[in-house]
Amino acid sequence: MLPDYPIKSKKEDLLGRVPLAEKVASLILEFPGDESFVIGIDGAWGSGKTSFVNLILEQLRGADNSALIMEFNPWNFSGTSELIEDFFDSLIGVTKKDESGRQQIKEYAAKLIKKSEFSFEPEVSLFGFKVSAGKLRKFGCGKTLHESRKVVDDLLR
């Protein structure tokens, strides 16, 4: 019997997945654009997705490069707010930004958390329009979500 644990290094690869993992890692490192991109690894439960990702990560860590690697597992969270908060805390941890950069990332995360929460707020009438008290307090203050996202994108770029 063999345990069903994912492999962590190419020394353990008995199925010959290392060449493909090396190719994926080189595509990541050689990506010419400034924009983000997503790589999907699809397969049935137990088919080796985590092992394959571990092989790619081994290649990325072994290369002499400036790639920032942040491991994040969204399955660890039950609520959206917790997930967003931990994701951005992890991001801040790997980027090593100065205090100003960290604060801008935190502000963006706070905006996302606020957008993800459903709450009841009293409404007030303002010039014939119904406005929630929370929106009235924030009216005219700070950046929009889009502006905050652009700041974070520029920081990470």
C-alpha positions in Angstrom: 0.0 0.0 0.0 1.1 3.5 -0.8 -0.1 6.6 1.0 -2.0 9.2 -1.1 0.3 12.2 -0.3 1.4 14.5 -3.1 5.1 14.4 -4.0 7.2 17.4 -3.3 10.2 17.0 -5.5 11.4 15.7 -8.9 13.3 12.9 -7.1 9.9 11.4 -6.2 8.4 11.6 -9.7 7.7 8.1 -10.8 5.3 9.1 -13.5 7.5 11.3 -15.6 5.8 14.6 -15.0 9.0 16.6 -14.5 9.5 17.7 -18.2 6.0 19.2 -18.4 6.5 20.9 -15.0 9.8 22.3 -16.2 8.1 23.6 -19.4 5.2 25.2 -17.4 7.8 26.9 -15.1 9.8 28.2 -18.0 6.6 29.6 -19.6 5.8 31.4 -16.3 9.3 32.8 -16.0 9.5 33.9 -19.6 6.0 35.5 -19.8 6.7 38.8 -21.6 3.6 40.8 -20.5 3.0 43.0 -17.5 -0.6 41.7 -17.0 -1.5 38.9 -14.7 -2.4 35.5 -16.1 -3.9 32.3 -14.8 -2.9 28.7 -15.2 -5.5 26.0 -14.6 -4.6 22.5 -13.5 -7.7 20.3 -14.0 -8.1 16.7 -13.1 -10.1 14.2 -11.0 -9.5 13.9 -7.2 -6.3 12.0 -6.6 -5.0 12.4 -10.2 -1.8 14.3 -9.1 -2.7 18.0 -9.4 -1.0 19.0 -6.2 2.1 16.9 -7.0 2.3 18.6 -10.4 2.0 22.1 -8.8 4.7 21.1 -6.4 7.0 20.1 -9.3 6.4 23.5 -10.9 7.0 25.3 -7.7 10.3 23.4 -7.2 11.4 24.6 -10.6 10.4 28.2 -9.9 12.2 28.2 -6.6 15.3 26.6 -8.0 15.7 29.1 -10.8 17.8 32.2 -10.4 14.9 34.6 -10.8 13.0 37.3 -9.1 9.6 35.5 -9.1 7.6 36.0 -6.0 5.9 32.8 -4.9 2.9 33.0 -2.6 1.1 29.8 -1.7 -2.5 30.3 -0.7 -5.2 27.7 -0.1 -8.7 29.1 -0.4 -10.2 25.9 1.0 -9.0 26.9 4.5 -11.8 29.6 4.8 -15.5 29.5 5.2 -16.2 33.2 4.8 -15.4 35.7 2.0 -14.0 38.3 4.4 -11.6 35.9 6.0 -10.4 34.7 2.6 -9.8 38.2 1.3 -8.0 39.3 4.5 -5.7 36.3 4.6 -5.0 36.5 0.9 -3.9 40.1 1.1 -1.9 39.5 4.4 -0.1 36.7 2.5 0.5 39.0 -0.5 1.9 41.7 1.8 4.2 39.1 3.4 5.8 38.0 0.1 6.1 41.5 -1.6 8.1 43.1 1.2 6.6 46.5 0.3 7.4 49.6 2.4 4.8 50.8 4.9 3.1 53.0 2.3 2.7 50.1 -0.1 1.4 47.8 2.6 -1.1 50.4 3.6 -2.4 50.8 0.0 -2.8 47.0 -0.3 -4.6 46.9 3.0 -7.0 49.7 1.9 -7.8 47.8 -1.3 -8.5 44.6 0.8 -10.7 46.6 3.2 -12.8 47.8 0.2 -13.2 44.3 -1.1 -14.2 43.0 2.3 -16.7 45.8 2.7 -18.2 45.0 -0.7 -18.4 41.3 0.2 -20.4 41.8 3.4 -24.1 42.0 3.4 -25.5 44.4 6.0 -28.6 46.3 6.8 -28.1 50.0 7.1 -30.7 52.6 7.8 -31.6 54.9 4.9 -32.0 58.6 5.0 -33.7 60.9 2.5 -31.3 63.3 0.9 -32.7 65.8 -1.7 -35.5 63.3 -2.4 -33.2 60.3 -2.8 -32.9 57.4 -0.4 -29.2 57.0 0.7 -27.8 54.5 3.2 -26.2 56.0 6.2 -23.0 54.1 5.6 -22.7 55.5 2.0 -23.5 59.0 3.3 -20.6 58.8 5.8 -18.2 57.7 3.1 -19.5 60.0 0.3 -16.6 62.0 -1.3 -13.9 60.2 0.8 -11.0 58.1 -0.5 -10.5 56.2 -3.7 -13.0 54.1 -5.6 -12.5 50.4 -5.7 -11.3 50.7 -9.3 -8.7 53.3 -8.3 -7.5 51.3 -5.4 -7.1 48.2 -7.6 -5.0 50.2 -10.1 -2.7 51.4 -7.2 -2.2 47.8 -6.1 -1.6 46.6 -9.7 1.0 49.3 -10.1 2.7 48.4 -6.8 2.9 44.7 -7.8 4.0 45.4 -11.3 
